[in-house]
Amino acid sequence: MASGDGEGGGDLSEWMTNLPLAVRRKPITKIAIPGSHDSFAFSSSLSTSLPVSNDSSPSLRRAGSIPGVRRFIKRWAVTQNLSITEQLETGIRYLDLRISNPPQRDDPDSSFRCVHALYGAPLLEVIESVREFLEKHPKEVVFIDMNHLYGFDEDAAFMDMMQSIQCLLSASQFVPPPNDSISISEYTLEKLQDSGQNVILLAPYLSDSNPFTEILWSTRHIQSPWPDSDKIPYILQFLNRLSEEWRTQKNPNILLVYQGVANVKGRDIARHPFSSLESYVSRSMTTATCDWLTERSSEDGINIVIADFVSTQFCQLTTEINLKK
């Protein structure tokens, strides 16, 4: 049996660079890519000194003022053991980010933060980690998916965030989004590597006017079906159905995320107050996802696969799908 804890495999810091040419000539929608769920939510990132974050319900935010509650929340909010840099070096190429524009009373010192029930690292720290990694490994391609935005009630905040990202990354690094003249199926790793483009930035547009059409991919370019369950057998069946549906599409024109992720309910947390997300279900879910990956091949329509508490083995099993007939 595969184990989510196992290390296995070799150096995956340049696995995209080292893929055979035949694989690098496939559309990126047909490349198996390991990703992490709530990528920034590792223990040293999530803060218990700041209030409960504004992605949470009003009742949880009020409860967060009670001594000890934020430490309790943190046990269920942590989803990764590796930092962003460690994840990238381990082989992760898809980063799943929830971004907050915190109210001034919550965090007067930072404009934008990653969030998962608690405030995490400033967004620009994450982007800086990506920039430094790509400086060392320029032919790797990183997907940055800012799929949940909180506190962005005005276009100005979104504009500020995007401009801050542009200040850290070179304009030539961004992969321009598909449009009427180029389909997503025309993007291959070979094409991106030859052009020096190595960042695919995704975020929901907040208005019809989008001044970032040259660099920003929208939610219509990606699907990420959510199993919304803590039952591992059900989630695996969900992934199997998704794979079967995807396999029938000979030329898929959208990125697809397979969520090997279990979602706990409030009642589960209440029944297991001294447990944590990792020990209650997520570690077992990632182990099951690793086992599921061993049975996949390049014919199974596997694209982006995400998990909690990712490991070298998870990345190895995902990337090896590209070499299996």
C-alpha positions as a LaTeX table, in Angstrom:
\begin{tabular}{lrrr}
\hline
Residue & $x$ (\AA) & $y$ (\AA) & $z$ (\AA) \\
\hline
Met1 & 0.00 & 0.00 & 0.00 \\
Ala2 & 1.17 & 3.50 & $-0.72$ \\
Ser3 & 1.57 & 5.83 & 2.18 \\
Gly4 & 1.07 & 9.57 & 2.27 \\
Asp5 & 4.01 & 9.73 & 4.71 \\
Gly6 & 6.49 & 7.98 & 2.46 \\
Glu7 & 9.30 & 9.81 & 0.82 \\
Gly8 & 10.26 & 7.58 & $-2.10$ \\
Gly9 & 11.46 & 8.70 & $-5.51$ \\
Gly10 & 14.23 & 11.14 & $-6.32$ \\
Asp11 & 14.67 & 14.86 & $-6.87$ \\
Leu12 & 11.45 & 16.37 & $-8.23$ \\
Ser13 & 12.59 & 19.99 & $-8.28$ \\
Glu14 & 12.78 & 19.85 & $-12.10$ \\
Trp15 & 10.37 & 17.09 & $-12.99$ \\
Met16 & 8.71 & 19.18 & $-15.72$ \\
Thr17 & 12.08 & 20.05 & $-17.21$ \\
Asn18 & 13.04 & 16.37 & $-17.30$ \\
Leu19 & 9.86 & 14.96 & $-18.87$ \\
Pro20 & 10.36 & 13.25 & $-22.23$ \\
Leu21 & 9.80 & 15.53 & $-25.21$ \\
Ala22 & 6.72 & 13.55 & $-26.30$ \\
Val23 & 5.06 & 14.34 & $-22.95$ \\
Arg24 & 6.13 & 17.99 & $-22.99$ \\
Arg25 & 4.42 & 18.32 & $-26.37$ \\
Lys26 & 1.05 & 17.33 & $-24.90$ \\
Pro27 & $-1.46$ & 20.03 & $-23.92$ \\
Ile28 & $-1.10$ & 21.09 & $-20.30$ \\
Thr29 & $-4.66$ & 19.80 & $-19.80$ \\
Lys30 & $-3.25$ & 16.30 & $-20.37$ \\
Ile31 & $-0.29$ & 16.56 & $-18.00$ \\
Ala32 & $-0.63$ & 15.06 & $-14.50$ \\
Ile33 & 0.39 & 17.82 & $-12.09$ \\
Pro34 & 0.65 & 17.53 & $-8.28$ \\
Gly35 & $-0.89$ & 20.34 & $-6.26$ \\
Ser36 & $-1.59$ & 21.18 & $-2.64$ \\
His37 & $-4.88$ & 22.14 & $-1.03$ \\
Asp38 & $-4.84$ & 25.41 & 0.95 \\
Ser39 & $-1.16$ & 25.47 & 0.09 \\
Phe40 & $-0.14$ & 28.21 & 2.55 \\
Ala41 & $-1.91$ & 26.68 & 5.60 \\
Phe42 & 1.12 & 25.17 & 7.29 \\
Ser43 & 1.59 & 25.58 & 11.02 \\
Ser44 & 4.20 & 28.33 & 11.04 \\
Ser45 & 2.09 & 30.40 & 8.62 \\
Leu46 & $-1.27$ & 30.49 & 10.42 \\
Ser47 & $-1.35$ & 33.08 & 13.18 \\
Thr48 & $-3.13$ & 32.79 & 16.52 \\
Ser49 & $-2.09$ & 36.32 & 17.47 \\
Leu50 & $-4.41$ & 37.90 & 14.89 \\
Pro51 & $-8.23$ & 37.62 & 15.00 \\
Val52 & $-10.07$ & 34.75 & 13.32 \\
Ser53 & $-9.94$ & 35.61 & 9.63 \\
Asn54 & $-12.70$ & 37.16 & 7.55 \\
Asp55 & $-13.32$ & 33.97 & 5.55 \\
Ser56 & $-14.98$ & 32.56 & 8.68 \\
Ser57 & $-18.56$ & 32.90 & 9.89 \\
Pro58 & $-19.47$ & 35.81 & 12.18 \\
Ser59 & $-20.09$ & 33.38 & 15.05 \\
Leu60 & $-16.64$ & 31.82 & 14.71 \\
Arg61 & $-15.04$ & 35.25 & 14.51 \\
Arg62 & $-16.78$ & 36.23 & 17.75 \\
Ala63 & $-15.73$ & 32.96 & 19.41 \\
Gly64 & $-12.15$ & 33.67 & 18.39 \\
Ser65 & $-11.90$ & 36.36 & 21.07 \\
Ile66 & $-12.22$ & 33.69 & 23.79 \\
Pro67 & $-8.82$ & 32.65 & 25.18 \\
Gly68 & $-7.58$ & 29.40 & 23.66 \\
Val69 & $-10.14$ & 29.22 & 20.86 \\
Arg70 & $-7.74$ & 30.28 & 18.11 \\
Arg71 & $-5.27$ & 27.56 & 19.12 \\
Phe72 & $-8.14$ & 25.06 & 18.90 \\
Ile73 & $-9.12$ & 26.40 & 15.46 \\
Lys74 & $-5.54$ & 26.10 & 14.25 \\
Arg75 & $-5.49$ & 22.33 & 14.79 \\
Trp76 & $-8.31$ & 22.04 & 12.26 \\
Ala77 & $-7.10$ & 24.79 & 9.91 \\
Val78 & $-3.58$ & 23.48 & 9.21 \\
Thr79 & $-3.59$ & 21.53 & 5.93 \\
Gln80 & 0.12 & 21.20 & 5.09 \\
Asn81 & 3.37 & 20.33 & 6.84 \\
Leu82 & 5.66 & 21.85 & 4.21 \\
Ser83 & 6.33 & 25.51 & 3.47 \\
Ile84 & 5.68 & 26.89 & $-0.02$ \\
Thr85 & 9.37 & 26.58 & $-0.91$ \\
Glu86 & 9.50 & 23.01 & 0.39 \\
Gln87 & 6.37 & 22.09 & $-1.54$ \\
Leu88 & 7.80 & 23.45 & $-4.78$ \\
Glu89 & 11.10 & 21.63 & $-4.26$ \\
Thr90 & 9.12 & 18.46 & $-3.52$ \\
Gly91 & 7.33 & 18.69 & $-6.87$ \\
Ile92 & 4.14 & 20.66 & $-6.21$ \\
Arg93 & 3.28 & 22.88 & $-9.20$ \\
Tyr94 & $-0.29$ & 23.97 & $-8.40$ \\
Leu95 & $-0.86$ & 26.28 & $-5.44$ \\
Asp96 & $-4.38$ & 26.69 & $-4.06$ \\
Leu97 & $-4.72$ & 30.06 & $-2.32$ \\
Arg98 & $-7.49$ & 31.84 & $-0.42$ \\
Ile99 & $-6.73$ & 35.54 & $-0.28$ \\
Ser100 & $-8.04$ & 38.11 & 2.18 \\
Asn101 & $-8.00$ & 41.87 & 2.17 \\
Pro102 & $-8.26$ & 42.07 & 5.97 \\
Pro103 & $-10.23$ & 44.78 & 7.73 \\
Gln104 & $-7.90$ & 47.39 & 9.18 \\
Arg105 & $-8.90$ & 46.41 & 12.72 \\
Asp106 & $-7.76$ & 42.82 & 12.09 \\
Asp107 & $-4.35$ & 43.52 & 10.63 \\
Pro108 & $-3.19$ & 47.12 & 10.24 \\
Asp109 & 0.25 & 46.04 & 8.95 \\
Ser110 & $-0.56$ & 43.86 & 5.93 \\
Ser111 & $-2.61$ & 44.55 & 2.81 \\
Phe112 & $-3.27$ & 41.00 & 1.62 \\
Arg113 & $-2.97$ & 37.69 & 3.45 \\
Cys114 & $-3.65$ & 34.05 & 2.75 \\
Val115 & $-6.44$ & 32.72 & 4.96 \\
His116 & $-7.95$ & 29.47 & 6.18 \\
Ala117 & $-10.04$ & 30.26 & 9.28 \\
Leu118 & $-6.93$ & 32.07 & 10.58 \\
Tyr119 & $-4.79$ & 34.68 & 8.86 \\
Gly120 & $-1.72$ & 33.18 & 7.24 \\
Ala121 & 1.35 & 34.48 & 5.47 \\
Pro122 & 1.19 & 37.73 & 3.50 \\
Leu123 & 0.40 & 36.93 & $-0.12$ \\
Leu124 & 3.59 & 38.58 & $-1.32$ \\
Glu125 & 5.68 & 36.18 & 0.78 \\
Val126 & 4.10 & 33.31 & $-1.15$ \\
Ile127 & 4.74 & 35.04 & $-4.47$ \\
Glu128 & 8.34 & 35.74 & $-3.44$ \\
Ser129 & 8.83 & 32.03 & $-2.69$ \\
Val130 & 7.55 & 31.20 & $-6.17$ \\
Arg131 & 9.81 & 33.83 & $-7.73$ \\
Glu132 & 12.90 & 32.49 & $-5.96$ \\
Phe133 & 12.08 & 28.91 & $-6.93$ \\
Leu134 & 11.61 & 29.80 & $-10.60$ \\
Glu135 & 14.88 & 31.71 & $-10.65$ \\
Lys136 & 16.59 & 28.40 & $-9.83$ \\
His137 & 14.31 & 26.25 & $-12.01$ \\
Pro138 & 13.17 & 28.46 & $-14.91$ \\
Lys139 & 11.70 & 25.63 & $-17.03$ \\
Glu140 & 9.24 & 24.58 & $-14.33$ \\
Val141 & 5.71 & 26.02 & $-14.59$ \\
Val142 & 3.77 & 27.03 & $-11.46$ \\
Phe143 & $-0.01$ & 27.47 & $-11.34$ \\
Ile144 & $-1.11$ & 30.07 & $-8.75$ \\
Asp145 & $-4.86$ & 29.73 & $-8.24$ \\
Met146 & $-6.32$ & 32.51 & $-6.08$ \\
Asn147 & $-9.77$ & 30.95 & $-6.18$ \\
His148 & $-11.33$ & 32.51 & $-3.08$ \\
Leu149 & $-11.18$ & 36.23 & $-2.35$ \\
Tyr150 & $-12.44$ & 37.80 & 0.89 \\
Gly151 & $-12.87$ & 41.49 & 1.67 \\
Phe152 & $-12.44$ & 42.59 & $-1.94$ \\
Asp153 & $-15.56$ & 44.72 & $-2.01$ \\
Glu154 & $-14.03$ & 47.28 & $-4.33$ \\
Asp155 & $-12.15$ & 46.89 & $-7.61$ \\
Ala156 & $-9.37$ & 49.08 & $-6.19$ \\
Ala157 & $-8.29$ & 46.37 & $-3.73$ \\
Phe158 & $-8.10$ & 43.78 & $-6.49$ \\
Met159 & $-6.11$ & 46.20 & $-8.63$ \\
Asp160 & $-3.68$ & 46.83 & $-5.76$ \\
Met161 & $-3.20$ & 43.11 & $-5.23$ \\
Met162 & $-2.51$ & 42.42 & $-8.89$ \\
Gln163 & $-0.09$ & 45.32 & $-9.18$ \\
Ser164 & 1.77 & 44.06 & $-6.10$ \\
Ile165 & 2.15 & 40.64 & $-7.74$ \\
Gln166 & 3.39 & 42.25 & $-10.94$ \\
Cys167 & 6.07 & 44.09 & $-8.97$ \\
Leu168 & 7.57 & 40.77 & $-7.86$ \\
Leu169 & 7.29 & 38.71 & $-11.04$ \\
Ser170 & 8.66 & 39.63 & $-14.44$ \\
Ala171 & 6.07 & 40.47 & $-17.09$ \\
Ser172 & 7.67 & 37.89 & $-19.37$ \\
Gln173 & 6.99 & 35.10 & $-16.85$ \\
Phe174 & 3.20 & 35.26 & $-17.08$ \\
Val175 & 1.48 & 32.86 & $-19.44$ \\
Pro176 & $-1.18$ & 34.88 & $-21.28$ \\
Pro177 & $-4.67$ & 33.40 & $-20.91$ \\
Pro178 & $-6.42$ & 31.56 & $-23.75$ \\
Asn179 & $-8.57$ & 33.76 & $-25.99$ \\
Asp180 & $-10.45$ & 33.65 & $-29.27$ \\
Ser181 & $-7.24$ & 33.12 & $-31.22$ \\
Ile182 & $-5.52$ & 30.53 & $-29.00$ \\
Ser183 & $-7.09$ & 27.57 & $-27.23$ \\
Ile184 & $-5.86$ & 26.20 & $-23.93$ \\
Ser185 & $-5.17$ & 22.91 & $-25.72$ \\
Glu186 & $-2.47$ & 24.72 & $-27.70$ \\
Tyr187 & $-0.44$ & 25.36 & $-24.56$ \\
Thr188 & 2.23 & 22.70 & $-24.04$ \\
Leu189 & 5.10 & 22.53 & $-21.58$ \\
Glu190 & 7.51 & 22.62 & $-24.50$ \\
Lys191 & 5.95 & 25.85 & $-25.79$ \\
Leu192 & 6.02 & 27.50 & $-22.36$ \\
Gln193 & 9.57 & 26.36 & $-21.63$ \\
Asp194 & 10.83 & 27.68 & $-24.97$ \\
Ser195 & 9.14 & 31.04 & $-24.37$ \\
Gly196 & 10.36 & 31.45 & $-20.77$ \\
Gln197 & 6.78 & 31.76 & $-19.52$ \\
Asn198 & 6.41 & 29.87 & $-16.25$ \\
Val199 & 3.58 & 31.37 & $-14.17$ \\
Ile200 & $-0.12$ & 30.68 & $-14.78$ \\
Leu201 & $-2.08$ & 33.06 & $-12.57$ \\
Leu202 & $-5.76$ & 32.37 & $-11.97$ \\
Ala203 & $-8.35$ & 34.44 & $-10.10$ \\
Pro204 & $-12.06$ & 35.28 & $-10.36$ \\
Tyr205 & $-12.74$ & 38.56 & $-12.11$ \\
Leu206 & $-14.57$ & 40.91 & $-9.81$ \\
Ser207 & $-16.08$ & 43.07 & $-12.52$ \\
Asp208 & $-16.63$ & 43.15 & $-16.26$ \\
Ser209 & $-13.73$ & 45.54 & $-16.66$ \\
Asn210 & $-10.50$ & 43.60 & $-16.25$ \\
Pro211 & $-7.27$ & 45.48 & $-16.96$ \\
Phe212 & $-5.21$ & 42.31 & $-16.53$ \\
Thr213 & $-6.38$ & 40.38 & $-19.58$ \\
Glu214 & $-2.75$ & 39.88 & $-20.66$ \\
Ile215 & $-1.79$ & 37.86 & $-17.59$ \\
Leu216 & $-4.84$ & 36.71 & $-15.62$ \\
Trp217 & $-6.64$ & 33.44 & $-16.31$ \\
Ser218 & $-10.27$ & 33.41 & $-15.15$ \\
Thr219 & $-12.36$ & 30.75 & $-13.43$ \\
Arg220 & $-13.79$ & 29.69 & $-16.79$ \\
His221 & $-10.39$ & 28.20 & $-17.63$ \\
Ile222 & $-10.48$ & 25.72 & $-14.74$ \\
Gln223 & $-12.89$ & 23.33 & $-13.03$ \\
Ser224 & $-12.40$ & 22.03 & $-9.50$ \\
Pro225 & $-15.33$ & 19.78 & $-8.53$ \\
Trp226 & $-15.63$ & 19.44 & $-4.75$ \\
Pro227 & $-16.51$ & 16.04 & $-3.21$ \\
Asp228 & $-17.68$ & 17.81 & 0.01 \\
Ser229 & $-17.43$ & 14.70 & 2.17 \\
Asp230 & $-15.32$ & 13.21 & 4.94 \\
Lys231 & $-16.04$ & 9.66 & 3.72 \\
Ile232 & $-12.93$ & 8.38 & 1.96 \\
Pro233 & $-14.68$ & 5.64 & $-0.13$ \\
Tyr234 & $-17.16$ & 8.21 & $-1.44$ \\
Ile235 & $-14.37$ & 10.64 & $-2.38$ \\
Leu236 & $-12.49$ & 7.92 & $-4.27$ \\
Gln237 & $-15.66$ & 7.02 & $-6.17$ \\
Phe238 & $-16.09$ & 10.72 & $-6.94$ \\
Leu239 & $-12.55$ & 10.86 & $-8.37$ \\
Asn240 & $-13.17$ & 7.72 & $-10.44$ \\
Arg241 & $-16.32$ & 9.22 & $-11.97$ \\
Leu242 & $-14.46$ & 12.41 & $-12.75$ \\
Ser243 & $-11.67$ & 10.49 & $-14.44$ \\
Glu244 & $-14.12$ & 8.47 & $-16.52$ \\
Glu245 & $-15.96$ & 11.59 & $-17.68$ \\
Trp246 & $-12.68$ & 13.35 & $-18.50$ \\
Arg247 & $-11.28$ & 10.37 & $-20.40$ \\
Thr248 & $-14.12$ & 10.57 & $-22.90$ \\
Gln249 & $-13.10$ & 14.09 & $-23.92$ \\
Lys250 & $-10.49$ & 13.66 & $-26.63$ \\
Asn251 & $-9.41$ & 17.31 & $-26.56$ \\
Pro252 & $-10.31$ & 18.83 & $-23.18$ \\
Asn253 & $-10.28$ & 22.59 & $-23.31$ \\
Ile254 & $-10.12$ & 23.35 & $-19.62$ \\
Leu255 & $-7.88$ & 22.60 & $-16.65$ \\
Leu256 & $-9.36$ & 20.04 & $-14.25$ \\
Val257 & $-8.54$ & 19.69 & $-10.56$ \\
Tyr258 & $-9.03$ & 16.36 & $-8.80$ \\
Gln259 & $-9.60$ & 17.10 & $-5.11$ \\
Gly260 & $-8.29$ & 14.20 & $-3.04$ \\
Val261 & $-9.45$ & 16.18 & $-0.02$ \\
Ala262 & $-11.78$ & 15.32 & 2.86 \\
Asn263 & $-13.99$ & 18.05 & 4.29 \\
Val264 & $-14.88$ & 17.83 & 7.98 \\
Lys265 & $-18.15$ & 19.13 & 9.35 \\
Gly266 & $-18.65$ & 21.17 & 12.49 \\
Arg267 & $-20.22$ & 18.18 & 14.22 \\
Asp268 & $-17.07$ & 16.11 & 13.56 \\
Ile269 & $-14.92$ & 18.77 & 15.21 \\
Ala270 & $-17.32$ & 19.01 & 18.17 \\
Arg271 & $-17.15$ & 15.24 & 18.70 \\
His272 & $-13.35$ & 15.16 & 18.51 \\
Pro273 & $-12.23$ & 18.41 & 20.18 \\
Phe274 & $-8.72$ & 17.16 & 20.97 \\
Ser275 & $-8.05$ & 15.81 & 17.49 \\
Ser276 & $-6.89$ & 17.71 & 14.39 \\
Leu277 & $-7.67$ & 17.78 & 10.69 \\
Glu278 & $-4.54$ & 15.75 & 9.97 \\
Ser279 & $-5.10$ & 12.96 & 12.49 \\
Tyr280 & $-8.89$ & 12.82 & 12.14 \\
Val281 & $-9.11$ & 12.30 & 8.38 \\
Ser282 & $-6.65$ & 14.16 & 6.15 \\
Arg283 & $-3.62$ & 11.94 & 6.60 \\
Ser284 & $-5.72$ & 8.86 & 5.81 \\
Met285 & $-7.27$ & 10.67 & 2.84 \\
Thr286 & $-3.88$ & 11.51 & 1.37 \\
Thr287 & $-2.75$ & 7.90 & 1.85 \\
Ala288 & $-5.88$ & 6.74 & 0.01 \\
Thr289 & $-5.24$ & 9.28 & $-2.75$ \\
Cys290 & $-1.70$ & 7.93 & $-3.14$ \\
Asp291 & $-3.11$ & 4.41 & $-3.46$ \\
Trp292 & $-5.60$ & 5.68 & $-6.04$ \\
Leu293 & $-2.81$ & 7.33 & $-8.03$ \\
Thr294 & $-0.89$ & 4.06 & $-8.34$ \\
Glu295 & $-3.75$ & 2.73 & $-10.46$ \\
Arg296 & $-3.87$ & 5.66 & $-12.89$ \\
Ser297 & $-2.19$ & 5.98 & $-16.29$ \\
Ser298 & $-1.77$ & 8.71 & $-18.88$ \\
Glu299 & $-4.98$ & 7.48 & $-20.52$ \\
Asp300 & $-7.11$ & 8.25 & $-17.45$ \\
Gly301 & $-7.50$ & 11.98 & $-17.99$ \\
Ile302 & $-5.59$ & 12.96 & $-14.87$ \\
Asn303 & $-4.67$ & 16.64 & $-14.81$ \\
Ile304 & $-4.14$ & 18.54 & $-11.54$ \\
Val305 & $-4.41$ & 16.46 & $-8.34$ \\
Ile306 & $-4.47$ & 18.18 & $-4.95$ \\
Ala307 & $-4.20$ & 16.84 & $-1.41$ \\
Asp308 & $-3.63$ & 17.91 & 2.16 \\
Phe309 & $-0.28$ & 17.17 & 3.83 \\
Val310 & 1.50 & 16.50 & 0.55 \\
Ser311 & 4.70 & 14.46 & 0.44 \\
Thr312 & 7.39 & 13.46 & $-2.01$ \\
Gln313 & 5.56 & 10.21 & $-2.60$ \\
Phe314 & 2.35 & 11.98 & $-3.51$ \\
Cys315 & 4.24 & 14.10 & $-6.04$ \\
Gln316 & 6.18 & 11.11 & $-7.36$ \\
Leu317 & 3.03 & 9.05 & $-7.93$ \\
Thr318 & 1.29 & 11.94 & $-9.67$ \\
Thr319 & 4.16 & 12.82 & $-11.99$ \\
Glu320 & 4.78 & 9.14 & $-12.87$ \\
Ile321 & 1.31 & 9.01 & $-14.43$ \\
Asn322 & 2.76 & 11.01 & $-17.31$ \\
Leu323 & 5.05 & 8.10 & $-18.14$ \\
Lys324 & 2.49 & 5.28 & $-17.79$ \\
Lys325 & 0.59 & 4.06 & $-20.85$ \\
\hline
\end{tabular}
